[in-house]
Amino acid sequence: MIGKTFTTMLGGRELTLETGKLAKLVSGSVTLRYGDTLLLVTAQARGDLSTLDFLPLTVEFEERHYAVGRIPGSFPRREGRPGEKAILSARITDRQIRPLFPKGYRQETQVIITVLSADGQNLPDVLGPVAASAALSISDIPWAGPTACVRVGRVAGEYVVNPTVDQMAESEFDLVVAGTRESILMVEAGAQGSGLGASEDLLVGAIEFAHAQMQPIIDLILEMKAALGSEKFTFIAPADLSIDIIPELTAAARAAGLKDALLTPGKKDRGARIKALRDGLIAERVSPDADDRAAQVTRYKNDFYKVEKAELRRLILEEDLRADGRNTRTVRPIWIEARPLPRAHGSAIFTRGETQVLGVATLGTERDAVLIDDLTAEKEDKFMLHYNFPPYSTGEVKRVGGQSRREIGHGNLAKRAIRVVLPSFESFPYTIRLVGEVLESNGSSSMATVCAGTLALMDAGVPITAPVAGVAMGLVMEEGRYRILTDILGSEDALGDMDFKVCGTAEGVTALQMDIKIGGITPAIMREALNQARDARLHILGKMAEVLSAPRAQLAATAPRILSLRINPELIGKVIGPGGKQIRELEAMGASVNIDEDGTVRIFSADGAAGEAVKARIESLTRSATLGEEFDGTVVKTTPFGAFINLFAGQDGMLHISQMSEQRIEAVEDAMNVGDKLRVKIAGIDDRGKIDLIRPELEGKIAPREPRAPREGGGDRGRPPRR
C-alpha cells in the first residue's frame, strides 16, 4: 500500500508528511517523519452536535516505549496513564489548534498523537502539532488552519530551528512557537543553564526567527491539502436568538448602572452587584407565569453575559478602566509574609489583590529525586514544583483528587521560571521540592506561585542566583484598537483575547507562556507586552525585596544538614562493608549515606551531631596512613613474631618483636598484651599497604628491621619460617 508523501527541509533535515497508508478509516490521518522520529496523528469528529456549551476538543499524546526500544516499567508492563511530559506535549498541540475552530462549533473532536519511533535527538513534542495541523487540514473537519510549530534555541550566539537534544544542551533557552501564515498563536519558553534569564529583545528576535521558519511547513501542508483535502462538512451553530435583544438589553443595563457594578472593588461584591442587576432586568422581561420561563431566563442570562463582556471591553479600550478600577498598567496591591509555617524548611505567603499562594520549600537527599521515565534517556530530576488548585480558592465546591492538565501545565511553567536560578547540585547537594498551595484565586495564580516559591526558597536558605517574579498580561483588541493589560483578573482572562504569562529576574526573562483566543498577534504587540511586563516584574521584585532581599545566611533549624567529603574510590567497599554491613551500621547512627562512584560521600541527617559523628567515622574508615606519622595505638592481636596495633578505624600496623625493646624478648607477651596502649610510628608501607611500626622512644637505639620482601608462594609475608 503506497501513501502520498510531501517533503520539505527544516533545520537542515528532511521533514516528511505522508497519508493514505495508515489509519485510513479516520477523517484525517498523517504520519510525520523527522530524522528517525516518526509520529502518527489522527483527527476525527462526531457527526452529531454536542450538548456542551463549549468546544468539546480533546488532544491525546500517546508515548509508546517500543519507540525507543524499551519495555515500560509499569505493571503489567504496558504504558499507563500519560506522564507529565506527554500531558505537556498534548497541551502544546491543543493550544495551537483550539483558537482556529469556527465560533459555535460543537461537534466532539479528538486528535490523537502516537509516537511510533523516537531517535532521542528530534523531539516529538513540536512535531505533533505539525502533523495535527496536516491531519485537520486534509480532514472534513471545519478548521481555519494550517498552522505550524517549531522549537528555537540559541547556540554559540546563533538562533537554531528545531535543535537536536545535543544542541539543546548548549542552548541559552528553549522556545516553542506556533503560528499561522500571518501571526503568532502560542509561545512557550524557558531559560536554560544557571543564570539570570534572557533579554526581551533576544526572545522577540527568536520569535520572529521562528515565524519565518514556519513558512515552508505551512506551504507543505497547503500543498497536501490542495492535493488530497476532503470537503469540509457543514455544521449548524446553536441558534443565536440574541440579535434583536442585545441592543435593547445593553441600553437597559447601562441605564441600570452596569458601569458602576463592573467597577466595584472586590470579586464577591462585584459579582453580587452584577448578579442583582442582571436578575432585575430579567424579572422585568420574563413573566413568572410563562410556560417557557426557564428557557427564557437561560436565554437572557447568556445574552446579559455578552452585554457584560462588551461593556467591560469598551471601558478598557475607551476609558482605560478595568473591573477593579485600575488602569491598564497598574499592579494590584501586594502583601507578603515570610516563614508562616514553623516546621517547614522554607515558607512564604504571597498575596496580590485577591490571588494568594502559600509557597513551601522542602529539602531532601538525592534519594528523593524523581526518576524521569518517558521517551527520553532515563534521568533523575532533583527539583520538583507542585501546583495545587483546590476548589475553595475560587469559592467553589468540586471533587478533590488528582491533578488536572491545567495544574500540571501551570506547575511546569513555574518550575521552568525558577529552575534557572537554582544552585548546582555540586554546590548545594539537596533535592528541592516546592509546593504552591493556591489559597485564593482571582487571576494569575501560577505567577503568584513563582513569587511565593522564590520567597520560600530564600526563606529556606537556598542560595539562588537572583529572585524571580511573574506577572500575567492580557489583551483586548477590536477593529485595530488594542490595549495590553498588566496583572489580569480572572474575568479579564475570560473576557480578553490573550493570556501572556512572563517570569524573570531583574536582568531577564526566565520563562514565558502565551495563549491567544483570536487569530493571532504580531511580534510588535508581543514586544510591547514584554516591555510592559518587565515594568510590572521590577515593581513586584521590589515588593519582595522589602521582605527578603536575599536568601537567608543559614538553613532553617528544622532543615536537614548535608555533609560532604571525598574519599579514595578504591576505599568505597570499605565504607559499604561486606553485604552492606558497614553502611547499615553508619546509618543506624542517625544519618543517610550516599556514595558516588567518584568517591563523593554525602551524609544527610536531621541531627547535626549525628551527621558529624558519621562523617568522623567515615573519615576514620578511609583514612590513609603516611610514612613517619605517629599514633596512640591499641594492641589488638599478638603473634609469635610481633603484635598488631590498631592505629585508627579499619587500619592496623605490625610492630615486630625485634622493635619492642632494647633487650631481647623471647615472647611478645613479655612486653605487651591485647588491650595495651602505646605510642607507635610508621616506619614503612609496602606496595600492598601493609604497615611496619616502631616505637618512637626506641628509634635509633635498636637496629631497624629490614623491609618485608615481596610475598612468594604461600608463606606468611614478614613472618619467620614455620619450624
N, C-alpha and C positions, 0 to 999 in steps of 0.2 A: 504494500500500500504506500503510495507516494504522496507526500504532502506538498503544499506550496510554501516556498521559503522566500524570505525577504531579508536582505543583509545590508548593514552599514558599518562604518568604523567609528569606534568611540574609545578615546584614550589610547589609541594605537593598537586596539584589539578588536576583533570582529564580533559584532552583536548580530545574532540571527533570530528572527521570528519565524515560526512555522505553524501551519494549521492544516487540518484535513487528514491528519494521521491518527491522532489520539483523541479519545473522549468526544466522539462525533455526535452523540445524541444530545449534547448540551447546546444551548443557544450560541455561546461563544467559547471557543477553546483554542488556546495558543500555547505553544512551548517557546521558551526563550533560552538560548544558549550564549554564554559569555565565558570564554575560556572553557574549563571543564565543569562549570556550574550550569546546571540545567533545571528549569522550573516548568511545571505545568500549571496553567491558570485557567479556570473556567468561570463563566458568568451565566447566571440563569435567573429568570424572573417568573413568578407565578402569574397565571392568566387572570385570576380573579382579584378584585380590589380588596385591600386590607381594611379592616375596621379601625386600625390605629390612626391617630391624628398626627402622625409624624412619618418621616421617610423610613420604612422598615428595611434598612440596608444592614447586612452583616458581612464582615470580611474575616476570613479564617486563614491563618498562616500555619500550614502543616509541615513540621520538620520530620523527616524520616531518617533514622540513624543509618540505614543502609547507604544513604547518600555519601557518607564518609567512611563506609566500611566498618561500622561499629554496631555492636548489639546493645540495645538500651539497657540501662542499669535498673529500670523499674520492674516491679513484679506485675504480671508474669512475663517479663522480658518483651514487652511491647511498649510503644510510645503511650504515655499517659496524657493528661491534660496539658495544654500548651504552657511552656515555660515563660519566664519573663521576657526573654529575647524574642520569642515567637509573638507574644502579645504586642510588644512594642513595634515589631515589624508589620503586624496587621494594622496597627494604628497609622503607620506611615501611609499605607495604601488607602485606608478609609478616609483620612483627612484630605487626600489628594482628589479622590473621585466624588466624594459626597456633595461638594458645592455645585456640581455640574449636572445633577439630575433636575429635570424641569419642576417648576413650582407646582405643588399639588399632586406630584407623582406618589402613588400609594401602593403600587404593586410590590409585594415582598420580593426582594432581590438579594442574591447571595453570590459573593465572589470567593472562590477557594484557591489559595496559592499552595501548591505542593512542591517541596524541594526534593527533586529526584536525584540530583548529584550536586555535590559541593566540593570545590577543589581547594578550599582553605585559603584562597587568595582573592577571589572575586566574590564579594559578599552578596548574598541573595536579598537582603532587606531592601535595597534600592532597585533591584531588578524586578521584584514582584510588582511594584506599581506600574512599570513599563509594560509588562505582559498583561496586567489587568486592564490598562488603557487600551491595548490592542484587542483584547477579548471583548470588551464592551463596545469598541468601535465597530467590529465586524458582526456583532450580535444584532438581534432585533430589538434590543432594549433601548428606549429613548434616553440619550445621554449626549451632552454637548461637548464631548472631547474632540480630538485626543489631547492627552496631557503627557508629560514626560517627567522623569525624576532622575537626578544624578547626585552623586556624592562629590564633594570638593575638599581636597586637602591642600596644605601649603608646605612644600618640601624644598629645602635649600633656597628659600625666597621666591619660589615659583608656584603658581596655582597648578594643581593636578586634578584632572577629572577622573572619577572612579578609581582612585588609587588602590593598589593591592594592599593586602594586610601588612606586608613588609614595609611598603611605603607609608602606610598609616602610622606605623610605629615611630616614624621620624617626623610626622606632620605636626604643625603647630596647633591645628584644630581639626575637628570632624564636623563638616557642614553638609546637610542634606537639603536639597531644594527641589520643589516640584512646581510646575507651571504649565501654562498653555502657550500658544504661539506669541501672544501679546503680553502676558503678565505673570506675576508670581502668585501661586496659590498657597504654598506651605513652605515653611522654613524650620529647620531644627538644627541646632549647633551646640557644640561643647568644646571648650579649650582643652588642650592636652598638655601633658608634662607637668612640671612644677613651675608655676609662675603666677602672673597677675592677670592673665586674660589677654584677649586680642582687641585691638582698637576697632572702633566703629567703622572707620574708613576701610580698614582691611577686610572686614566682613562684608560691607556693601560691595567692594570690588569683587569678592569671591562670589557673591550672589549674582552680580552682573555677568561674571565669567560663566557661572553655572547656566544661566538663562541662554547664553549664546551656545553652549554645548548641547542644550536640549534640542535645538532646531533640527539637526539631522534625524533624531529619533522621531520627532513629530512628522517630518517628511516621510519617514519609513512607514509609520502607522497609517498616514493618509493614503500612501500608495497601496498598502494592504487593503484598506477599507474600500478604495475605488475598484480594486480588482475582485474582491470577494465579499464585500459587506452585504449583510441582509437588509431588507427594507424594515424600517423601524415600525413597531406596532403602535397603533393609536391608543391612547388611554383617555379616560374621562375623569378629569379632576373633580373633586367634590364641588357641588354647585355653590357658587358664591352669590348668596342672596343679599349681600350687604351693599350692593352697588347703589341702591336707592336710599339706603338707611344711613350710610356713613356721613354724608354731608350734614344732614339734619341732626344726627347724634353728636357730631363734632361741635356744632354750634351750641347745642344744649349743654354739653359737658363744659365748654368754655364759660358759658354763662353761669353755670353752677359752681365755678371755682376750681376747674381741673388744674390750672397752673399752680395755684396755691397748694393744692393737695399734693401735686408732684414734687414741690419744693419743700415739703415738710421734712425737717430733720428726723432721723431715726427710722429704721426699716419698719418696725412694728407700727409706729404712729402713722407713718406714711401709708403703709398698706391698709390700715384701718380707715383712714380718711378717703382713700381711693375707693375702697370697697363700699363705704357708706354712700359715696356719690354715685357709684355705678348702680347700686341696688335701688337708690331713689329714682334714678332715671328709668330703670326697668319697671318699677312699680307704677310709674306714670303711663307706661306704654303697654303693659300686659295686664289684661283683666284677670283677677283671681279666679273667675268662674270659667275662663276659656278652656275648651276641651283639650287644646294642644298647648296648654300653658307651659309645660316642662320644655317642649321643643322651642317655644318662643323665647323662654328665658335663656336657654343654651345659646340660641342664635344671637340674642342681644349681648350676652357675655363675651362671645367670640368677637362680635363687632366692636364692643367697647375696648377690648384689648388692642384692636387695630387703631382705634382713636387714641388710646393712651400712648401707644408706641409712636404714632405720628406726631403727637404733641410734644413728647419728650425729645424726639429728634429735631423738631422745629426750634425748641428752646435752646438746644445745643448749637445748632447751626446759625440761628438768627440772633440770639441774645447771649451766647456764651454762658448759659446757665445749665446746671446739672441737677439731678434728682435730689441731692442733699444740699443744694445751694452753692456748691463750689464752682469755680470756673474750670476751664479745661486743663490747666497746668498745676493745680493745687493738689498736694498730697494730704490725705486725711490725718487727723491728729494721731500721734504715736505715743504709746505708753509701754515701758519695758520694766521688767523685774528680773534680776539675776539671782540664781540659786534659790528658787522657791521650794525645791524638794530637798529635805535634809539628808537623805541617804543616797541619792543619785550621784554619780561621779561628776556630772555636769548638767545644769538645767537652766532654762530661761523661759520667760513668758514674753511674747512679742504681740502687741495689740496695735492694729492700725484701723482706726474707725471702728466698725462692727465686725472686723475679722480678727480672730485671736488664735494663736497657736502656742502650745506648750512644747518646747524642744527639750529633749532628754538625750544625753550622751552617756554611753556605757563603754568601758574599756575592757578588752579581753585579750586572751593569748592568741597566737596564730592557730591554735587548735580550734578556735571559734570561727575561723574563716569559712566562707561558703564555697563549696565546690561547684563550679560552673560546668554543667553537663549539657551543652547544646551542640550545634554542629561545628563549633569552633574547637580548637585544641583545648583539652581539659586544663583548667587552671583554678586557682583559688583567689577569691576576692576578699580582701581584708578590710573593706569598707562597705557598710550596709546603711541604707537610709529607707526607713519605712514610714509611709504617709498614711495616717488613719483619718477617715472622714465619717464619724458617727452621725446618725440622723439627728441627734439633739443639737448639733452645730447649726442646723438651719431651722430648728424648732419643729421638726417633723417626727413622725412615728413610722419607722420602716424596719424590715427584718435586718438583724445584725448577724454577720458571719461571712467570712471570706472577703477577699479584696476584689473590687471591680477593676475593669480595664482602665477606667479613669484614674483610680487611686494609684495603680501601677505606673501609668504614664506620668502623673504629677510627681510621684516619688522619684522616678528616674530623672526627670528634669532637675529637681532639687539636688539629687545626687551628683549629676554632671556639673552643676554650678559650683558645688563645694569641693569636689574631689581634687580639682586642680591646685587648691591652696593647702592641701594636707601635706605634712612632712613625710619624707620617705620612711619606709618600714625599718630601714637600717638605722636611721637616726632616732626613730620613735617606734620601738618594736611592739606596738599594740594593734590588735584588731579593734576597729571602731564601729559601733552601731549607733546611729542617730534615729530617733523616732520623733515624728511631728504629729502631735495629737491636736487635731483641729477642734477647738472648743466653741468657737463662733465663726460663722462664715457668711460674709456679705461681699464676696468678690475677692479674688486673688489670694486664696488660702495657700496655694502652692508657693507663692512668692513670700508670704509670711513664714512658711516653713523654712525657706532658705535663710531668712533673717534669724528666726528662733534657733535653727540648727547651728548657725555660725556662733551665736552667743553662747549656746550650750557647750560647744567645743572650747571656746575661750574660757568659759567658767570651769571646765574640766582641766584646764592647763595644757591643752593640745597646742603645740607651737605652730599654728597655721601661718602661712606667709603674709596673709592680709585678710581682713574681714570681707565678707561677701554679702550683698543685699540684692533683693529682687523687687521688681515692680511690674504690674500688668498694665499695658497700654491698650486703648480701644480706638475705634474709628467710626465716624458717622459720615457717609458720603451719599450725596444726592445731586444729580444733574450738574456734575462738575464741581460742586462745592463740597468741602470736607473739613472736618475738624478732628484732630488727634486728641484723645483723652488720656490724661495721666491718672493712674491708680483707679481703675474702673470698679464700679459697684457690680453686684450680681445682676441687677436689672439692666445695666449698661452692656454687660456681656450678652444678655439675652436679646436686647433690642438693637445692639450695634452691629457693625459689619466686620469687626476684626477683634481677635484676642491675641495680643502680642506680648509675650512674657519675656522680660530681659533681666538677666542677672549678671553681676560683676563686682569687681573691686573698684577702688578709686581710679585705678590705672586702665582697666579694660574690661571687656565682656567675657565672662566665663561660660555662659550658656544662654541660649535663647530658643524660643518656640513661637511660631506664628501660625495661626489658622485664620482663613478668610471665608466669609459666608457669601461673598459676592463673586463676580467673575475673576477677581484678582486685583493686585495693586502694582504700581510701578516701583522700580528701585528708588526713585526720587522721594516717594512717600515713605518708603522704608528708612531712608537716610534721615528724614525729618523726625520720624518716630524714634529712631535710635538716639538722636541727639536730645530729644525731649526726655527720653527715658534716662539718659545719663544725668541730666539735671536733677531728676527725681531721686535717682540712686545715690547721688552725692548728699542730698538732703537726708535721706534715710540713714546713710552711713554716719553722718554727723550725729544723729539722734542715738544711734547705737554706741558711738564712742563716748557719749556722755555717761553711759552706764558701765561699759567695759571698753577701754581704749586699746587693750592688748590682752593676750592670753595671760591667765594668772601664772605667777612665777613657780608655784608649787601645785602638784596634783592635789585634789581634794583628799581629805583624811580618809574617806571611805573608798577611794580608788585603790586598786591593787598596784603593787610595785613589780617592775620587771628589772631584774639584774642581768647583766650580760658579761660574759667572759669568753676568751678564745683559748682553746686547748689544742694540743697536737692531735691532728686527725687520727694518728696511729693509736692514740690512747682512748678513743671513743669507747671501744669494747670494755675498757677498764671501768668506765663510768656506768655503763649498762650492766655489766656483770653477767655471769653465766645464767642464761634463761631470763635475763632482766632482773635478777635478784637485787643487784646493787641499786639500780634506779628506783625500784619499788621501795627500798629502804630510804632512799633520799626523799621520795615523795611522801613517805609516811611522816617525815619531819615537818610537813605542813606547806609544801610548795609543789608546783608542777614544773617539770623539767623538759625542755625540748632541745635536741641536739641536731644541728645541721651537718651535712657531710663534710663541710669545710672546717669543722671543729668549733663553730659558733654555738655557745651554750646560752640559752635564755631560761632564767628562773623566774617563775610567776608566783606571787604569793600575796594574799591579803594581809598577812602578818609580816611586817618588815623584818622583825628579829628572826623569824623562821627562814625567810629568804636569805638573810645574811649567813645564817648557820649552814644552810645547804650550799651556798656559794663557797664558804670556807672549806666544807667537806670535799667539794669537787676539786678545789684548788689543791687540797692535800692529796687527793687521789691521783691527780695528774701532774703533780709537781715533779720537776726534773732536778736531779742532784747534779752538782758541779764539783769538779776536782778542787780539793782544798777546803771545801765547806765543812763547818763543824756543827755537830748536833748533840743535844742531850738525849741519848737513845736509851732504849729498854731492851734487855736481853729477852728474846722470845723463844730461843732454842739453843741447846748445847749439843755438840757432837765431839767425837774424839779429836778432831783436828781444829776445832775453834767454836765460836759462838756467833749466832745470827742476831744482829742488833736491829730493831725497828727504828728507822730514822723519822719517818712520817707515814701517814696512812698509805698502805699499799707498797711501801718501799723498805726493804731490808738490805743490810750490808753484812759482810762476813769479817769478823775480827779473828785472825788466825791465832792459834795458841802461842806461836812464837812472838806475837806482838802484845801479849797481855802483861808481861812483867819483865824486869831486868834479869831476874833469876829464872832458871829453867823450871818449867811447870810440867809435872807428869800428867795431870788431868785438869781439864778446863774447870771442873767444879772446885778445884783448889783456889781459883781466882775469882770466879763469879758463878751465879746461878740464875735460872729463869726468874724474871721479875726485877733483877737488879738494874739500877740506872747508872749510866756513866757517860762521860764526855768522850766523843769519838770524832775522828776527822777522816774525810775521804782521801785515801791515798792513791786509788786507781779505779778506773772504769774500763772494762774491756769492751770489745766490739759488739757484744750482745747485752750490754747494760749491766753486767754483774759488777758489784761494788766491793772493793777491798778497803778495810778500815784500819786505822792505827789509833793509839791513844795519844793525844797531843802532848801530854806531860812527859811521855817517854820518847818523843821524837828526837832523834839524834843520839839517844842513849842505847838504842837497840838497832842492830843492823837491819836495814829494810829487807822485806821479803821480796823474792824475785816475782815478777809479774806472772800471772797464770798463763800457761801455754794453751794454745788452741785445743779445743776438745777433739780427741780422736777415739774412734771405736766406741765402746760402751762404758769406758771408765768415767768416774766422777771427776769433773774438771776441778783442779785445785786441791784435791784430796790426796793424802798419801795412799800408795797402792795397798790394796787389801792383802793381809797375810793369811 
